[in-house]
């Protein structure tokens, strides 16, 4: 789902369900914060277009 400069997605990895929310930057990169259901904590990632 996209709303203005925010993009979010749910995903499944085996038996685990996760959620990631990205901020869409002007240069096209995505700065994300993700979490997995039932787990403590979260992580970050940056996706950069080639």
C-alpha distance matrix in Angstrom:
0.0 3.8 6.8 10.1 10.8 8.2 5.6 5.3 6.4 9.4 12.5 16.1 19.1 22.2 22.4 20.1 16.5 14.4 11.4 10.6 9.4 10.3 12.0 12.2 16.0 18.2 19.7 16.5 16.5 13.8 15.2 13.7 14.8 14.7 16.5 17.9 18.6 22.3 23.0 24.2 22.7 19.8 19.6 18.5 18.0 18.0 16.9 19.1 19.3 22.8
3.8 0.0 3.8 6.5 7.3 5.7 4.3 6.4 9.0 12.4 15.4 19.1 21.9 25.2 25.6 23.0 19.5 17.0 13.6 11.9 9.6 9.3 9.8 9.4 13.1 14.9 16.8 14.0 14.5 12.1 13.8 13.2 14.8 15.7 18.1 20.1 21.2 24.8 25.1 25.8 23.8 20.7 20.2 18.4 17.7 17.0 16.0 17.7 17.8 21.4
6.8 3.8 0.0 3.8 6.0 5.2 6.4 8.7 11.9 15.1 18.4 22.1 24.9 28.2 28.3 25.5 21.9 19.2 15.6 13.9 10.8 10.5 9.9 10.0 13.1 14.7 17.4 15.1 15.8 13.6 14.7 14.5 15.8 17.2 19.5 21.9 22.7 26.1 26.4 26.7 24.6 21.7 21.4 19.6 19.4 18.6 18.1 19.6 19.9 23.6
10.1 6.5 3.8 0.0 3.8 5.7 8.1 11.3 14.7 18.1 21.2 25.0 27.5 30.9 31.3 28.3 24.9 21.9 18.3 15.9 12.5 11.1 9.2 8.6 10.9 11.8 14.9 13.3 14.5 13.1 14.3 15.0 16.8 18.9 21.6 24.3 25.5 28.8 28.8 28.7 26.2 23.1 22.5 20.2 19.7 18.3 17.9 18.7 19.0 22.6
10.8 7.3 6.0 3.8 0.0 3.8 6.7 10.2 13.7 17.3 20.0 23.8 25.8 29.5 30.0 27.0 23.7 20.5 16.9 14.0 10.5 8.2 5.7 5.0 7.3 9.0 11.9 10.4 11.0 9.5 10.6 11.8 14.0 16.5 19.6 22.6 24.3 27.5 27.0 26.7 23.9 20.7 19.6 17.0 16.3 14.7 14.5 15.3 16.0 19.7
8.2 5.7 5.2 5.7 3.8 0.0 3.8 6.7 10.4 13.8 16.7 20.4 22.6 26.2 26.5 23.4 20.1 16.8 13.2 10.5 6.9 5.7 4.7 5.9 9.2 11.9 14.2 12.1 11.7 9.1 9.6 9.6 11.2 13.2 16.1 19.0 20.5 23.8 23.4 23.3 20.8 17.6 16.9 14.7 14.4 13.7 13.8 15.5 16.6 20.4
5.6 4.3 6.4 8.1 6.7 3.8 0.0 3.8 7.0 10.7 13.4 17.1 19.4 22.9 23.5 20.6 17.4 14.3 10.9 8.3 5.8 5.0 6.4 7.0 10.8 13.5 14.9 12.1 11.5 8.6 9.8 8.9 10.7 11.8 14.6 17.0 18.7 22.2 22.0 22.5 20.2 16.9 16.0 14.2 13.5 13.0 12.4 14.5 15.4 19.1
5.3 6.4 8.7 11.3 10.2 6.7 3.8 0.0 3.8 7.1 10.1 13.9 16.3 19.8 20.0 17.1 13.7 10.8 7.3 5.6 4.2 6.0 8.8 10.3 14.0 17.0 18.2 15.2 14.0 10.6 11.1 8.9 9.5 9.5 11.7 13.7 15.1 18.7 18.8 19.6 17.8 14.7 14.4 13.4 13.2 13.8 13.5 16.3 17.5 21.1
6.4 9.0 11.9 14.7 13.7 10.4 7.0 3.8 0.0 3.8 6.5 10.3 13.0 16.3 16.7 14.1 10.8 8.4 5.9 5.5 6.7 8.7 12.0 13.2 16.8 19.8 20.4 17.1 15.8 12.5 13.2 10.5 10.9 9.5 11.1 12.1 13.4 17.2 17.5 19.1 17.7 14.8 14.6 14.1 13.8 14.8 14.1 17.2 18.2 21.5
9.4 12.4 15.1 18.1 17.3 13.8 10.7 7.1 3.8 0.0 3.8 7.2 10.3 13.3 13.2 10.7 7.3 5.6 4.4 6.4 8.9 11.7 15.2 16.7 20.2 23.4 23.9 20.6 19.0 15.5 15.8 12.6 12.0 9.5 9.8 9.6 10.4 14.2 15.1 17.2 16.5 14.1 14.5 15.0 15.2 16.9 16.5 19.9 21.0 24.1
12.5 15.4 18.4 21.2 20.0 16.7 13.4 10.1 6.5 3.8 0.0 3.8 6.7 9.8 10.5 8.4 5.8 5.2 6.3 8.2 11.4 13.7 17.4 18.7 22.0 25.1 25.0 21.7 19.8 16.6 17.0 13.8 13.3 10.3 10.3 9.2 10.5 14.0 14.6 17.2 16.8 14.5 14.6 15.4 15.2 17.1 16.5 19.9 20.9 23.7
16.1 19.1 22.1 25.0 23.8 20.4 17.1 13.9 10.3 7.2 3.8 0.0 3.8 6.2 6.9 5.7 4.6 6.2 8.9 11.3 14.8 17.2 20.9 22.3 25.4 28.6 28.3 25.0 23.0 19.9 20.0 16.7 15.9 12.5 11.6 9.3 10.2 13.1 14.0 17.1 17.4 15.7 16.0 17.4 17.4 19.7 19.1 22.5 23.6 26.0
19.1 21.9 24.9 27.5 25.8 22.6 19.4 16.3 13.0 10.3 6.7 3.8 0.0 3.8 6.0 5.2 6.4 7.8 11.0 12.8 16.6 18.6 22.4 23.7 26.5 29.8 29.1 25.9 23.5 20.7 20.6 17.4 16.5 13.0 12.0 9.5 11.1 13.4 13.4 16.6 16.9 15.4 15.4 17.0 16.9 19.4 19.0 22.4 23.7 25.8
22.2 25.2 28.2 30.9 29.5 26.2 22.9 19.8 16.3 13.3 9.8 6.2 3.8 0.0 3.8 5.6 8.2 10.7 14.1 16.4 20.1 22.3 26.1 27.5 30.3 33.5 32.8 29.6 27.2 24.4 24.3 21.1 20.0 16.4 14.9 11.8 12.6 14.1 14.6 18.1 19.1 18.2 18.4 20.4 20.5 23.1 22.6 26.0 27.2 29.0
22.4 25.6 28.3 31.3 30.0 26.5 23.5 20.0 16.7 13.2 10.5 6.9 6.0 3.8 0.0 3.8 6.8 10.1 13.7 16.6 20.3 23.0 26.7 28.5 31.5 34.9 34.5 31.3 29.0 25.8 25.4 21.9 20.3 16.5 14.2 10.6 10.3 11.4 12.6 16.4 18.0 17.7 18.7 21.1 21.8 24.7 24.6 28.2 29.6 31.7
20.1 23.0 25.5 28.3 27.0 23.4 20.6 17.1 14.1 10.7 8.4 5.7 5.2 5.6 3.8 0.0 3.8 6.6 10.4 13.3 16.9 19.7 23.4 25.5 28.4 31.9 31.6 28.6 26.1 22.8 22.1 18.5 16.6 12.8 10.4 6.8 7.0 8.6 9.5 13.1 14.4 13.9 15.1 17.6 18.6 21.6 21.9 25.6 27.3 29.7
16.5 19.5 21.9 24.9 23.7 20.1 17.4 13.7 10.8 7.3 5.8 4.6 6.4 8.2 6.8 3.8 0.0 3.8 7.1 10.5 13.9 17.0 20.6 22.7 25.8 29.3 29.4 26.3 24.1 20.6 20.0 16.3 14.5 10.8 8.7 5.8 5.6 8.7 10.1 13.3 14.1 13.0 14.3 16.4 17.4 20.2 20.4 24.1 25.7 28.4
14.4 17.0 19.2 21.9 20.5 16.8 14.3 10.8 8.4 5.6 5.2 6.2 7.8 10.7 10.1 6.6 3.8 0.0 3.8 6.8 10.4 13.4 17.0 19.2 22.3 25.8 26.0 23.1 20.7 17.1 16.3 12.6 10.8 7.1 5.6 4.1 5.8 9.4 9.7 12.1 11.9 10.1 11.1 12.9 14.0 16.7 17.2 21.0 22.9 25.8
11.4 13.6 15.6 18.3 16.9 13.2 10.9 7.3 5.9 4.4 6.3 8.9 11.0 14.1 13.7 10.4 7.1 3.8 0.0 3.8 6.8 10.1 13.7 16.0 19.2 22.8 23.3 20.5 18.2 14.6 13.7 10.1 8.4 5.6 5.6 6.5 8.0 11.6 11.8 13.3 12.3 9.8 10.6 11.6 12.7 15.0 15.6 19.2 21.1 24.4
10.6 11.9 13.9 15.9 14.0 10.5 8.3 5.6 5.5 6.4 8.2 11.3 12.8 16.4 16.6 13.3 10.5 6.8 3.8 0.0 3.8 6.6 10.2 12.5 15.6 19.1 19.6 16.9 14.5 10.8 10.0 6.4 5.6 4.1 6.6 8.9 11.2 14.6 14.0 14.7 12.8 9.5 9.2 9.0 9.6 11.5 12.2 15.7 17.8 21.2
9.4 9.6 10.8 12.5 10.5 6.9 5.8 4.2 6.7 8.9 11.4 14.8 16.6 20.1 20.3 16.9 13.9 10.4 6.8 3.8 0.0 3.8 6.9 9.7 12.8 16.3 17.4 15.0 12.9 9.2 8.2 5.5 5.5 6.4 9.2 12.1 14.1 17.3 16.7 16.8 14.5 11.2 10.8 9.6 10.2 11.2 12.1 15.2 17.2 20.8
10.3 9.3 10.5 11.1 8.2 5.7 5.0 6.0 8.7 11.7 13.7 17.2 18.6 22.3 23.0 19.7 17.0 13.4 10.1 6.6 3.8 0.0 3.8 6.2 9.1 12.7 13.6 11.3 9.3 5.6 5.2 4.1 6.4 8.6 12.1 15.1 17.5 20.7 19.7 19.6 16.8 13.2 11.8 9.4 8.9 8.7 9.3 11.9 14.0 17.7
12.0 9.8 9.9 9.2 5.7 4.7 6.4 8.8 12.0 15.2 17.4 20.9 22.4 26.1 26.7 23.4 20.6 17.0 13.7 10.2 6.9 3.8 0.0 3.8 6.1 9.7 11.3 9.8 8.3 5.6 5.2 6.4 8.9 11.8 15.2 18.5 20.8 23.8 22.7 22.2 19.1 15.7 14.2 11.3 10.8 9.6 10.4 12.0 14.0 17.7
12.2 9.4 10.0 8.6 5.0 5.9 7.0 10.3 13.2 16.7 18.7 22.3 23.7 27.5 28.5 25.5 22.7 19.2 16.0 12.5 9.7 6.2 3.8 0.0 3.8 6.8 8.3 6.4 6.1 4.8 6.8 8.9 12.0 14.6 18.2 21.2 23.6 26.8 25.8 25.5 22.5 18.9 17.0 13.9 12.4 10.2 9.7 10.4 11.4 15.2
16.0 13.1 13.1 10.9 7.3 9.2 10.8 14.0 16.8 20.2 22.0 25.4 26.5 30.3 31.5 28.4 25.8 22.3 19.2 15.6 12.8 9.1 6.1 3.8 0.0 3.8 5.5 5.4 5.4 6.1 7.5 10.7 13.9 17.0 20.6 23.9 26.5 29.5 28.1 27.5 24.2 20.6 18.4 14.9 13.2 10.3 10.2 9.8 11.0 14.4
18.2 14.9 14.7 11.8 9.0 11.9 13.5 17.0 19.8 23.4 25.1 28.6 29.8 33.5 34.9 31.9 29.3 25.8 22.8 19.1 16.3 12.7 9.7 6.8 3.8 0.0 3.8 5.4 7.4 9.4 11.2 14.5 17.8 20.8 24.4 27.6 30.2 33.3 31.9 31.3 28.0 24.5 22.2 18.6 16.7 13.5 12.8 11.3 11.6 14.4
19.7 16.8 17.4 14.9 11.9 14.2 14.9 18.2 20.4 23.9 25.0 28.3 29.1 32.8 34.5 31.6 29.4 26.0 23.3 19.6 17.4 13.6 11.3 8.3 5.5 3.8 0.0 3.8 5.6 8.9 11.1 14.6 18.2 21.0 24.7 27.7 30.6 33.7 32.1 31.6 28.3 24.6 21.9 18.2 15.7 12.1 10.9 8.5 8.5 10.9
16.5 14.0 15.1 13.3 10.4 12.1 12.1 15.2 17.1 20.6 21.7 25.0 25.9 29.6 31.3 28.6 26.3 23.1 20.5 16.9 15.0 11.3 9.8 6.4 5.4 5.4 3.8 0.0 3.8 6.6 9.8 12.7 16.4 18.7 22.5 25.2 28.0 31.3 29.9 29.8 26.7 23.0 20.3 16.9 14.1 10.7 8.8 7.0 6.5 9.7
16.5 14.5 15.8 14.5 11.0 11.7 11.5 14.0 15.8 19.0 19.8 23.0 23.5 27.2 29.0 26.1 24.1 20.7 18.2 14.5 12.9 9.3 8.3 6.1 5.4 7.4 5.6 3.8 0.0 3.8 6.6 9.6 13.4 15.8 19.5 22.4 25.4 28.5 26.8 26.6 23.4 19.7 16.8 13.3 10.4 6.9 5.5 4.5 6.1 9.6
13.8 12.1 13.6 13.1 9.5 9.1 8.6 10.6 12.5 15.5 16.6 19.9 20.7 24.4 25.8 22.8 20.6 17.1 14.6 10.8 9.2 5.6 5.6 4.8 6.1 9.4 8.9 6.6 3.8 0.0 3.8 6.1 9.9 12.2 16.0 18.8 21.8 24.9 23.4 23.2 20.1 16.4 13.8 10.5 8.1 5.6 5.0 6.6 8.7 12.4
15.2 13.8 14.7 14.3 10.6 9.6 9.8 11.1 13.2 15.8 17.0 20.0 20.6 24.3 25.4 22.1 20.0 16.3 13.7 10.0 8.2 5.2 5.2 6.8 7.5 11.2 11.1 9.8 6.6 3.8 0.0 3.8 7.1 10.2 13.9 17.2 20.2 22.9 21.1 20.5 17.2 13.5 11.0 7.5 6.1 4.6 6.6 8.8 11.8 15.2
13.7 13.2 14.5 15.0 11.8 9.6 8.9 8.9 10.5 12.6 13.8 16.7 17.4 21.1 21.9 18.5 16.3 12.6 10.1 6.4 5.5 4.1 6.4 8.9 10.7 14.5 14.6 12.7 9.6 6.1 3.8 0.0 3.8 6.4 10.2 13.5 16.4 19.2 17.5 17.2 14.1 10.4 8.2 5.4 5.1 6.0 7.9 11.1 14.0 17.4
14.8 14.8 15.8 16.8 14.0 11.2 10.7 9.5 10.9 12.0 13.3 15.9 16.5 20.0 20.3 16.6 14.5 10.8 8.4 5.6 5.5 6.4 8.9 12.0 13.9 17.8 18.2 16.4 13.4 9.9 7.1 3.8 0.0 3.8 7.1 10.8 13.5 16.0 14.3 13.6 10.5 6.9 5.7 4.5 6.6 9.0 11.3 14.7 17.7 21.0
14.7 15.7 17.2 18.9 16.5 13.2 11.8 9.5 9.5 9.5 10.3 12.5 13.0 16.4 16.5 12.8 10.8 7.1 5.6 4.1 6.4 8.6 11.8 14.6 17.0 20.8 21.0 18.7 15.8 12.2 10.2 6.4 3.8 0.0 3.8 7.1 10.1 12.8 11.2 11.4 9.0 5.6 5.3 6.2 8.1 11.1 12.8 16.5 19.2 22.3
16.5 18.1 19.5 21.6 19.6 16.1 14.6 11.7 11.1 9.8 10.3 11.6 12.0 14.9 14.2 10.4 8.7 5.6 5.6 6.6 9.2 12.1 15.2 18.2 20.6 24.4 24.7 22.5 19.5 16.0 13.9 10.2 7.1 3.8 0.0 3.8 6.6 9.0 7.6 8.2 6.8 4.6 6.5 9.0 11.3 14.6 16.3 20.1 22.7 25.8
17.9 20.1 21.9 24.3 22.6 19.0 17.0 13.7 12.1 9.6 9.2 9.3 9.5 11.8 10.6 6.8 5.8 4.1 6.5 8.9 12.1 15.1 18.5 21.2 23.9 27.6 27.7 25.2 22.4 18.8 17.2 13.5 10.8 7.1 3.8 0.0 3.8 6.4 5.7 8.0 8.3 7.4 9.4 12.2 14.1 17.5 18.7 22.5 24.9 27.7
18.6 21.2 22.7 25.5 24.3 20.5 18.7 15.1 13.4 10.4 10.5 10.2 11.1 12.6 10.3 7.0 5.6 5.8 8.0 11.2 14.1 17.5 20.8 23.6 26.5 30.2 30.6 28.0 25.4 21.8 20.2 16.4 13.5 10.1 6.6 3.8 0.0 3.8 5.6 8.4 9.9 10.1 12.7 15.5 17.7 20.9 22.1 25.9 28.2 31.1
22.3 24.8 26.1 28.8 27.5 23.8 22.2 18.7 17.2 14.2 14.0 13.1 13.4 14.1 11.4 8.6 8.7 9.4 11.6 14.6 17.3 20.7 23.8 26.8 29.5 33.3 33.7 31.3 28.5 24.9 22.9 19.2 16.0 12.8 9.0 6.4 3.8 0.0 3.8 6.9 9.6 11.1 14.2 17.5 20.0 23.5 25.0 28.8 31.3 34.1
23.0 25.1 26.4 28.8 27.0 23.4 22.0 18.8 17.5 15.1 14.6 14.0 13.4 14.6 12.6 9.5 10.1 9.7 11.8 14.0 16.7 19.7 22.7 25.8 28.1 31.9 32.1 29.9 26.8 23.4 21.1 17.5 14.3 11.2 7.6 5.7 5.6 3.8 0.0 3.8 6.5 8.4 11.3 14.9 17.6 21.3 23.1 26.9 29.6 32.3
24.2 25.8 26.7 28.7 26.7 23.3 22.5 19.6 19.1 17.2 17.2 17.1 16.6 18.1 16.4 13.1 13.3 12.1 13.3 14.7 16.8 19.6 22.2 25.5 27.5 31.3 31.6 29.8 26.6 23.2 20.5 17.2 13.6 11.4 8.2 8.0 8.4 6.9 3.8 0.0 3.8 7.0 10.3 14.0 17.2 20.9 23.3 26.9 29.9 32.7
22.7 23.8 24.6 26.2 23.9 20.8 20.2 17.8 17.7 16.5 16.8 17.4 16.9 19.1 18.0 14.4 14.1 11.9 12.3 12.8 14.5 16.8 19.1 22.5 24.2 28.0 28.3 26.7 23.4 20.1 17.2 14.1 10.5 9.0 6.8 8.3 9.9 9.6 6.5 3.8 0.0 3.8 7.1 10.6 14.0 17.6 20.3 23.8 27.0 29.8
19.8 20.7 21.7 23.1 20.7 17.6 16.9 14.7 14.8 14.1 14.5 15.7 15.4 18.2 17.7 13.9 13.0 10.1 9.8 9.5 11.2 13.2 15.7 18.9 20.6 24.5 24.6 23.0 19.7 16.4 13.5 10.4 6.9 5.6 4.6 7.4 10.1 11.1 8.4 7.0 3.8 0.0 3.8 7.1 10.5 14.0 16.6 20.1 23.3 26.2
19.6 20.2 21.4 22.5 19.6 16.9 16.0 14.4 14.6 14.5 14.6 16.0 15.4 18.4 18.7 15.1 14.3 11.1 10.6 9.2 10.8 11.8 14.2 17.0 18.4 22.2 21.9 20.3 16.8 13.8 11.0 8.2 5.7 5.3 6.5 9.4 12.7 14.2 11.3 10.3 7.1 3.8 0.0 3.8 7.0 10.6 13.4 16.8 20.1 22.8
18.5 18.4 19.6 20.2 17.0 14.7 14.2 13.4 14.1 15.0 15.4 17.4 17.0 20.4 21.1 17.6 16.4 12.9 11.6 9.0 9.6 9.4 11.3 13.9 14.9 18.6 18.2 16.9 13.3 10.5 7.5 5.4 4.5 6.2 9.0 12.2 15.5 17.5 14.9 14.0 10.6 7.1 3.8 0.0 3.8 7.1 10.2 13.4 16.9 19.6
18.0 17.7 19.4 19.7 16.3 14.4 13.5 13.2 13.8 15.2 15.2 17.4 16.9 20.5 21.8 18.6 17.4 14.0 12.7 9.6 10.2 8.9 10.8 12.4 13.2 16.7 15.7 14.1 10.4 8.1 6.1 5.1 6.6 8.1 11.3 14.1 17.7 20.0 17.6 17.2 14.0 10.5 7.0 3.8 0.0 3.8 6.6 9.9 13.3 15.9
18.0 17.0 18.6 18.3 14.7 13.7 13.0 13.8 14.8 16.9 17.1 19.7 19.4 23.1 24.7 21.6 20.2 16.7 15.0 11.5 11.2 8.7 9.6 10.2 10.3 13.5 12.1 10.7 6.9 5.6 4.6 6.0 9.0 11.1 14.6 17.5 20.9 23.5 21.3 20.9 17.6 14.0 10.6 7.1 3.8 0.0 3.8 6.4 10.0 12.7
16.9 16.0 18.1 17.9 14.5 13.8 12.4 13.5 14.1 16.5 16.5 19.1 19.0 22.6 24.6 21.9 20.4 17.2 15.6 12.2 12.1 9.3 10.4 9.7 10.2 12.8 10.9 8.8 5.5 5.0 6.6 7.9 11.3 12.8 16.3 18.7 22.1 25.0 23.1 23.3 20.3 16.6 13.4 10.2 6.6 3.8 0.0 3.8 6.7 9.7
19.1 17.7 19.6 18.7 15.3 15.5 14.5 16.3 17.2 19.9 19.9 22.5 22.4 26.0 28.2 25.6 24.1 21.0 19.2 15.7 15.2 11.9 12.0 10.4 9.8 11.3 8.5 7.0 4.5 6.6 8.8 11.1 14.7 16.5 20.1 22.5 25.9 28.8 26.9 26.9 23.8 20.1 16.8 13.4 9.9 6.4 3.8 0.0 3.8 6.5
19.3 17.8 19.9 19.0 16.0 16.6 15.4 17.5 18.2 21.0 20.9 23.6 23.7 27.2 29.6 27.3 25.7 22.9 21.1 17.8 17.2 14.0 14.0 11.4 11.0 11.6 8.5 6.5 6.1 8.7 11.8 14.0 17.7 19.2 22.7 24.9 28.2 31.3 29.6 29.9 27.0 23.3 20.1 16.9 13.3 10.0 6.7 3.8 0.0 3.8
22.8 21.4 23.6 22.6 19.7 20.4 19.1 21.1 21.5 24.1 23.7 26.0 25.8 29.0 31.7 29.7 28.4 25.8 24.4 21.2 20.8 17.7 17.7 15.2 14.4 14.4 10.9 9.7 9.6 12.4 15.2 17.4 21.0 22.3 25.8 27.7 31.1 34.1 32.3 32.7 29.8 26.2 22.8 19.6 15.9 12.7 9.7 6.5 3.8 0.0
